[in-house]
Amino acid sequence: MDLAVLAVDSAYLLDALREAIALGARTAMLLCQTPGPAVTEPLLEMAREARIRLLGPGTLGFARPPRRLDAGRLGALPPPGNVALVSQSGVLGGAILDWAGDTAIGFSLAVSLGAELDIDVAQVLDFLANDPSTKAVVVYLEAVRDPRSFMSALRALASVKPVVVLKGGRDAASRPTARTHSGAIVGSDAIYSAALRRAGAVQVRLFTQLFTAVRYLASRNWPLGKRLAMIGNGNGPLVLASDQAWFANIRLLPYTEPTRRRLEAALPGVEISNPLNLGLEASADDYAGALEAIAYDPESDAMLVLLSPFAGVDAPQITERIARIAGTLGKPLFACWLGDNSTRPLRAWLDAAGVPVYRTPEAAVDAFSTVATFYQNQLLLQQTPRSLSDMTAPDVARARSVLEAALAEGREVLTELESKTLLDAFHVPVNRTVLASSRDEAVAAADRIGYPVAMKISSSDVAHKSDVGGVSLNVRNANEVREQYDAILQSVRAARPVARIQGVTLQPMKLGRHGRELYVGVFRDPLFGPVIAFGTGGTRVEIHRDTTVEFPPLNSFLARSMIARTRVARTLGEYGDAPAVDLEALERLLVRVSEMVCELPQLAELDINPIIADAGGLIAVDARAVADAKLPAREPHDQRRYAHMAIMPYPSELVRSCTLRDGRAYTIRPIQAEDGERLQRFVRGLSEQSRYFRFISALNELSPRMLVRYTQIDYDRELALVAALPGETDESIIGVVRYLLNPDRRSCEFAIAIADEMQRQGLGTTLMQAIVEHARRRGLERIEGFVLAANAPMMRLMQALGFSVQTDRDDPALKRVWRDLGQE
């Protein structure tokens, strides 16, 4: 029995599951209210012992339209199609299916997850990544309990299929216990948004936006940027579309001169601009001429064509012409046919031609924005930064000693000097800072530094110095130094009587005429772990709230993307007589902070505020770090170096040099996205028998989707090691071994392939030993795989490496091999 549906009162749930197990059910769906722990805990234990999977409780079931399967209470079976719906709300899931009934969207799967006692959202996403019936996925998400498995599954799915997420429970409240600005100005919604963005999915904010773009995303003809050209037959709709574009940060750029000439030739008497108003008398030839001219314009990534119906407009002829030429334009085309009664059949006409068409200008622009954002998020997904960049290596030992010394003293909050020592160890430019414990020391320090100076209280117990009168700027001479020294101490002692005060720090004033005040921070989210923040700096950072967040690790591309998402980015270029800020220095700073997060798991919070940036570079004027002796635990027995992070860096520590038995040197390293062509050459070069042994199918090469799947991996859920020989112009892959976590996240399944000419060189043994060792360090309990019984060399290797062997009960031609790692 594949599925048992248990529609009983929760009081009878345990008895019902026992009966289902006795009948041989492999899956049970619990159509009941979610009971308390007294029922759910023994229920889950019983299911695990019997190896039966559970959907629910609290679920409304699922539907599999291509198979005419309707199991549950989601409503009428929706039409079959290629869109999957995954909902953490059964009621909302049913409403979405009902609402989508008036659209042309069909479904491959619709599932209500319920309480996720066993099967959770990550496991459903894993299933959909390999489901041939699904081309795009829509998710209604409220919360995740296992952020790492969720991120891994979402990244794997989004690398091969578009994913649109509606996030419910968008509470923007920040953490009241935060000891730095970083934790105080970033709420939970921003964290989820960052997670979805980095995973390559696209987030929508409104229920009505869920399906506006999903069908277009499934087509894979995505715009490559956020530049849009608009064409219409009336000013009002174009104005509304332009307004929506402005809100969505979509650019409407002027046409290039060659495009202007083509438009002027095709549209005599029409004022050439973007948006382009063809006028009330616009004909099908006018629309076609405009679209064909703009299709070659390099300043737009897509075109939006709008039609307003009124007396005298030959809407059917215009629709027919656009439907006919849409496939020849070579640029993504969106349409907005306003109205309803008269334009409904015309929209169906365009839809059948593959043109996404909408009823309102706002919906059309929003769909373009969603699709363009998805493409940009895909670029983020493809980044595989290392924990340490190629810049000068940091002094990690020195930085760790600072954190450990503070913790040894029973302190978590570091002083300004200690915080700047951390930054200096990672080569972040810091303002020279001197600690003075008396007025005379302060004067002597100011004389050495040079006037004017800035004076600040030095106390690990004072989070925000300005709030308690602990800062004095532009102190110009010795007398003022003495006065301000006393004033600062008096003010802080009055506001914080029990604060431990080390003295007052002095540093040169750094804000020049053209300096911009910026802010970079780090904080540890309870679910997702360390997060990096960037935005407007200064004393009003919590008022401006111009902040974006990103998950480490970062590289220059991700840092540049962070900067561009903020409002302050608009002030970093040239304006007036102010030269542009050194953006490369700012990118380097963000990457350096990412290195700190990767290498210092005890770093819980960090504020660098303000950072003064100008054309000559940047400098950190003030800093505050918080250490935490309790490392964020992710999974039991996980010994990996970066287990405290939601996204694993490229595991460069696994790169090593080896030698074949014939003396040739080769490298073992984790696979990268750039290995696609190398991997394809490797597979093509295998003999027919070797390909069959590896894939248990008669393929000649990897499909584009398989190439993406095998090279753009999430290093938390899987690992692929390649053995590469150096060549004159490029490396050659001579062997590949990989493992993928099983749904229980306690075991993994491996696969290996060795180039025919490299067999009997010890390469298979070396690769298998490497993957087994990493699985052990990962904390996995078992590594297993399937080997064809006819593959005698592989069977000998498995036995030599201590694997157990058993004939597969479903296919005698297969051998199941496994090795227990928990006792090793």
C-alpha positions, -999 to 999 in steps of 0.1 A, spaced: 0 0 0 15 33 -11 -7 57 9 -30 55 39 -54 84 46 -61 87 83 -91 109 87 -98 103 124 -100 122 156 -66 128 170 -75 106 200 -75 76 177 -45 86 156 -20 61 172 -44 32 167 -51 42 131 -13 44 123 -8 10 138 -34 -4 115 -19 13 85 15 -1 93 0 -36 97 -15 -32 62 19 -24 48 14 13 41 46 32 31 31 67 37 3 80 59 -15 113 55 -30 126 88 -62 145 80 -69 157 115 -62 186 139 -26 187 153 -26 170 187 -2 178 215 32 162 222 16 133 241 4 120 208 28 134 182 60 122 199 50 85 201 34 89 166 67 100 151 86 73 169 63 46 157 65 59 121 103 59 122 105 24 136 82 12 108 99 34 81 67 50 72 65 87 61 39 111 75 23 141 59 6 163 85 -11 164 109 -31 195 103 -28 190 65 -56 194 40 -39 168 18 -24 170 -17 -34 167 -53 -14 152 -82 -35 163 -113 -13 146 -140 -22 113 -123 -58 122 -115 -50 118 -78 -70 140 -54 -62 130 -18 -75 155 8 -97 185 12 -81 212 -10 -111 214 -33 -118 203 -68 -90 186 -86 -72 214 -105 -63 211 -142 -30 193 -149 0 215 -158 36 222 -149 33 244 -118 37 230 -83 21 246 -53 36 240 -18 17 257 10 22 259 48 -14 269 51 -40 244 39 -68 270 38 -48 294 18 -36 266 -5 -72 257 -13 -80 293 -20 -50 297 -43 -62 266 -63 -97 280 -66 -84 315 -76 -61 300 -102 -90 282 -118 -98 313 -138 -63 314 -152 -46 292 -178 -24 277 -151 -23 240 -146 -7 221 -117 17 192 -114 13 190 -76 -5 209 -48 3 200 -13 -7 213 22 21 206 46 3 209 79 24 206 111 54 190 93 58 164 119 78 143 95 77 154 58 87 191 58 89 219 32 126 211 25 118 175 16 90 185 -7 113 210 -25 138 181 -29 112 160 -46 102 188 -69 138 194 -80 137 159 -97 100 158 -107 98 158 -145 62 171 -144 72 203 -126 87 233 -145 80 260 -119 72 261 -81 50 284 -60 55 284 -23 35 299 5 59 301 34 54 311 70 84 297 89 111 271 87 125 250 116 156 237 100 171 267 81 201 248 67 181 220 51 156 245 38 183 267 23 200 236 8 168 223 -7 157 257 -20 191 264 -36 191 230 -53 156 235 -66 161 271 -77 192 261 -97 171 240 -121 135 255 -118 121 289 -110 107 293 -75 83 321 -64 77 325 -27 50 344 -8 62 349 27 35 352 54 41 365 89 63 394 77 70 407 112 97 434 108 103 437 145 140 436 154 156 420 184 151 440 216 182 424 233 206 435 205 238 450 218 248 467 185 230 487 158 232 456 136 207 435 156 185 465 164 177 476 129 172 443 110 139 424 115 130 388 107 114 397 74 147 411 61 164 379 71 140 357 52 141 380 22 179 377 22 177 339 24 152 336 -5 173 361 -26 205 342 -20 189 309 -27 179 321 -62 142 323 -55 120 354 -60 98 367 -32 65 384 -39 47 405 -13 10 402 -23 -13 372 -27 -23 385 -62 14 385 -73 19 347 -69 9 337 -104 16 370 -124 50 358 -133 52 321 -127 41 310 -161 66 333 -178 93 321 -155 86 285 -166 94 295 -202 131 303 -194 131 333 -218 140 357 -190 151 393 -193 187 399 -182 182 432 -165 157 457 -152 155 481 -182 121 482 -199 108 498 -230 70 507 -231 47 511 -260 10 520 -258 -19 538 -275 -27 563 -247 -10 584 -222 -28 574 -190 -19 537 -190 17 545 -199 18 570 -169 5 543 -145 30 518 -159 58 543 -155 48 550 -119 49 513 -111 83 510 -128 97 538 -106 85 521 -74 100 489 -86 134 505 -95 129 496 -132 147 519 -155 131 534 -186 162 545 -206 162 567 -238 166 548 -271 199 548 -288 203 569 -319 200 540 -343 168 530 -326 155 565 -328 161 566 -365 143 533 -371 113 545 -350 112 578 -368 111 560 -402 84 536 -390 63 562 -371 63 595 -388 48 623 -367 51 603 -334 72 618 -306 100 593 -299 105 587 -262 104 559 -237 75 553 -229 64 555 -265 28 568 -270 16 557 -305 -15 578 -302 -52 571 -304 -51 561 -341 -24 535 -337 -27 506 -361 -14 471 -362 14 483 -385 23 510 -360 26 485 -331 46 460 -352 69 487 -365 76 500 -330 82 465 -315 105 454 -344 125 486 -341 129 485 -303 137 448 -303 173 457 -314 178 485 -289 207 476 -265 193 499 -238 163 477 -229 160 442 -216 124 436 -224 93 453 -240 59 460 -225 31 467 -250 -2 482 -238 -35 484 -256 -65 504 -243 -98 494 -260 -121 522 -272 -143 529 -303 -123 529 -335 -94 507 -322 -90 475 -343 -80 455 -312 -84 421 -329 -61 430 -358 -35 445 -334 -37 414 -313 -33 391 -342 -3 410 -355 15 410 -322 8 373 -316 23 366 -350 55 385 -346 61 379 -309 83 348 -314 105 366 -339 115 396 -318 144 381 -300 136 400 -268 112 392 -240 77 407 -246 50 414 -220 15 427 -227 -12 446 -210 -46 445 -226 -67 468 -204 -104 461 -197 -122 428 -194 -153 420 -214 -140 430 -249 -103 421 -243 -107 388 -224 -107 367 -257 -78 388 -270 -58 381 -239 -64 344 -245 -51 349 -280 -19 364 -268 -15 338 -241 -18 310 -266 10 327 -285 32 326 -255 30 363 -246 23 369 -209 -6 393 -208 -22 412 -179 -53 433 -173 -37 463 -155 -4 482 -161 7 477 -125 3 439 -128 23 438 -161 52 459 -147 51 439 -115 54 407 -135 84 420 -154 100 431 -122 95 397 -106 110 379 -136 140 403 -138 146 400 -101 145 362 -104 173 364 -130 194 386 -108 188 363 -78 200 334 -100 233 352 -104 236 354 -66 228 317 -64 256 309 -88 283 325 -66 305 301 -46 327 324 -25 356 310 -5 359 317 32 391 336 26 396 357 -5 427 361 -26 437 393 -8 465 394 18 459 367 44 445 380 77 461 373 111 433 350 123 453 338 153 457 374 165 419 381 161 410 349 179 433 358 208 414 391 213 380 374 215 394 346 238 410 372 261 377 391 265 358 359 272 384 347 297 377 379 316 340 372 317 332 399 291 313 395 259 314 431 247 348 443 235 361 478 239 366 501 209 404 494 209 398 456 210 372 458 183 396 478 161 423 453 168 400 426 152 395 448 122 432 455 119 439 418 120 418 414 88 434 445 72 404 468 75 417 504 77 410 519 111 413 553 126 444 556 149 430 554 184 447 560 218 433 553 252 438 578 280 431 571 316 436 607 329 433 643 316 471 646 313 473 614 292 445 627 271 463 660 264 495 642 256 477 619 232 459 648 215 492 666 210 507 635 194 477 629 172 472 665 161 441 687 165 412 685 161 404 652 178 374 631 186 370 619 222 349 589 232 342 569 263 359 535 265 336 511 282 324 476 273 292 483 292 281 513 270 266 502 238 258 535 222 282 562 233 264 592 218 232 583 238 249 589 271 270 619 263 301 597 257 313 614 225 328 648 219 339 659 184 361 686 169 381 691 202 405 719 191 431 724 219 445 711 252 421 731 274 391 717 255 406 682 259 407 686 297 372 700 298 357 673 276 375 645 294 358 655 326 325 661 309 324 627 292 332 608 324 306 628 344 279 623 317 285 586 314 286 579 351 254 598 356 237 577 328 254 544 336 264 544 372 276 508 372 294 509 339 331 498 340 351 527 325 386 522 311 391 558 302 386 580 271 399 573 236 412 599 213 415 598 175 419 623 147 388 638 132 383 621 98 351 634 82 363 654 52 343 677 29 333 649 6 333 619 30 301 598 32 292 581 65 285 544 60 278 514 83 287 477 81 275 453 108 273 416 117 248 399 139 237 363 146 201 354 136 187 327 159 176 306 129 199 314 100 231 322 119 255 351 111 243 378 87 262 409 73 245 443 71 254 474 51 238 508 47 238 545 58 259 552 88 263 578 115 244 586 147 210 583 130 215 548 116 184 534 134 163 563 121 174 561 85 170 523 84 186 522 50 201 487 55 204 456 34 216 422 46 234 393 31 246 359 42 283 351 43 305 341 26 308 371 2 328 378 -28 331 411 -48 300 403 -69 279 398 -38 294 428 -21 286 450 -51 251 437 -52 246 445 -15 258 481 -20 234 486 -50 203 476 -30 206 506 -6 194 541 -9 228 554 1 243 538 -31 229 568 -51 251 591 -31 283 572 -37 289 583 -73 298 618 -84 275 646 -75 281 683 -75 318 688 -69 321 656 -49 341 629 -65 328 593 -65 336 571 -35 362 543 -40 337 515 -45 364 488 -48 376 497 -13 341 494 0 337 460 -17 370 449 -2 357 460 33 326 438 30 346 408 18 370 413 48 340 414 72 328 382 55 362 366 62 359 376 99 325 359 101 338 327 84 369 324 105 356 337 139 325 317 148 326 333 183 320 367 168 283 373 176 278 409 167 299 437 151 292 474 144 316 494 122 299 528 124 307 552 110 329 543 81 341 574 63 344 568 26 356 591 -2 376 590 -34 408 582 -15 394 551 2 378 545 35 385 543 72 366 527 101 362 555 127 344 535 154 338 498 160 321 476 186 323 438 187 304 412 208 318 377 214 298 347 224 314 316 239 284 294 229 290 285 193 257 282 173 251 245 171 237 232 138 237 194 138 251 169 162 286 156 155 291 181 127 329 188 128 331 209 97 350 242 101 321 264 89 292 246 105 280 279 122 270 293 88 237 289 68 256 288 35 288 268 33 317 284 16 335 267 -12 355 241 7 389 251 -5 405 233 25 397 200 6 420 209 -23 451 187 -23 477 174 -47 481 137 -54 501 114 -76 490 85 -98 508 52 -98 525 61 -130 540 93 -113 517 119 -129 505 147 -105 469 156 -103 446 177 -80 416 167 -60 392 196 -54 355 203 -49 336 209 -81 327 244 -92 301 260 -114 329 267 -140 334 229 -144 304 224 -166 323 220 -199 351 200 -183 325 176 -168 307 173 -201 340 163 -218 347 138 -191 313 121 -195 316 121 -233 350 105 -230 338 76 -209 332 43 -227 296 32 -232 300 6 -204 315 31 -179 286 55 -186 261 28 -180 278 17 -148 277 53 -135 243 64 -146 225 30 -151 212 44 -184 224 46 -219 231 84 -221 259 98 -242 262 132 -225 247 152 -197 217 174 -205 219 212 -197 198 207 -166 220 178 -154 251 199 -159 237 226 -137 225 201 -112 260 184 -110 282 216 -110 261 243 -91 258 225 -58 251 235 -23 281 223 -2 260 216 28 237 190 13 262 174 -11 299 172 -20 314 164 -54 352 160 -56 369 160 -90 403 147 -99 419 170 -124 450 166 -146 468 198 -157 469 205 -194 484 231 -217 453 252 -219 428 237 -194 424 210 -168 410 176 -177 387 158 -152 398 122 -148 375 112 -120 344 123 -100 330 112 -67 300 127 -49 276 122 -21 242 136 -15 224 137 19 195 114 23 162 129 37 171 118 72 203 140 70 221 113 89 232 93 59 242 99 23 243 81 -10 275 82 -31 284 77 -68 318 75 -85 331 75 -121 367 71 -133 380 78 -168 387 45 -185 423 52 -192 429 62 -156 416 30 -140 439 7 -120 459 38 -110 446 39 -75 424 69 -83 392 53 -73 406 43 -39 419 78 -33 386 95 -42 365 71 -22 387 75 9 384 113 5 346 113 3 342 88 32 364 110 54 344 141 46 312 123 53 326 112 87 336 148 95 301 159 84 288 138 113 270 113 90 263 78 104 263 59 71 274 62 35 257 39 10 253 34 -28 241 11 -55 265 -8 -78 256 -30 -108 265 -66 -100 283 -67 -134 307 -40 -123 334 -63 -109 361 -37 -104 338 -15 -84 327 -45 -63 363 -53 -55 369 -17 -45 339 -16 -22 350 -48 -4 386 -35 -1 373 -3 15 352 -23 41 318 -18 26 290 -43 33 273 -57 2 237 -70 -2 217 -78 -33 189 -52 -38 155 -68 -30 138 -50 -59 164 -56 -86 188 -86 -84 211 -69 -109 219 -42 -83 240 -45 -52 235 -22 -23 267 -13 -6 271 6 27 296 15 54 287 26 89 307 56 100 293 62 135 316 37 152 348 47 132 
